[in-house]
Amino acid sequence: MPRTVGSILRLALLLIGATAIAACTPMEPPKLGSGPPALKMAQVRNLGSAPVKGPAATFAFVAVKGTPATRAFELEADLKKYAATRNLRLVPETEPGATYYVKGYLSAIGDSHGTLLVYVWDVYDSAGNPLHRISGQETGGGSDADPWVGIDSGNVDAAARETIDKLADWV
């Protein structure tokens, strides 16, 4: 029996609706004990002590991408503030001859129950050789939409302080 365009359209809409409802239905998480064990955060490998130490060392932070502008400006100000307290010399990224270049990223991950600010910094020498890695995380508030909404100035400040402390300890 031939189908009309209207009945095919109704069938297509019914399938699309069923698929949309199924996609919104939460799946039950796997039972504990099944599957591979959860992995712990990997220990970051330290490539050794700083080749240039003390006041002779200068650090150029490469611009962080993917971070909202307000948080990026806060981070830059906080890094400068804490660097001054630990006698670390920060120089502009564009200044030639920096001893170390620090490249990194910040990421906000979470949901309405809480957000994690995760940061990773890799320290390179002027030739581009990796020397050291700094990583950490700060816990923020929850957010239903953009996880960055759950990250406040205090989280950024704590990440900057920890970053500078770890750099100062290394150098």
Secondary structure as GFF3:
##gff-version 3
##sequence-region A 1 171
A	DSSP	alpha_helix	5	24	.	.	.	ID=ss1
A	DSSP	three_ten_helix	54	56	.	.	.	ID=ss2
A	DSSP	beta_strand	58	61	.	.	.	ID=ss3
A	DSSP	alpha_helix	69	85	.	.	.	ID=ss4
A	DSSP	beta_strand	89	91	.	.	.	ID=ss5
A	DSSP	beta_strand	100	111	.	.	.	ID=ss6
A	DSSP	beta_strand	114	125	.	.	.	ID=ss7
A	DSSP	beta_strand	130	140	.	.	.	ID=ss8
A	DSSP	three_ten_helix	147	150	.	.	.	ID=ss9
A	DSSP	alpha_helix	153	170	.	.	.	ID=ss10
###
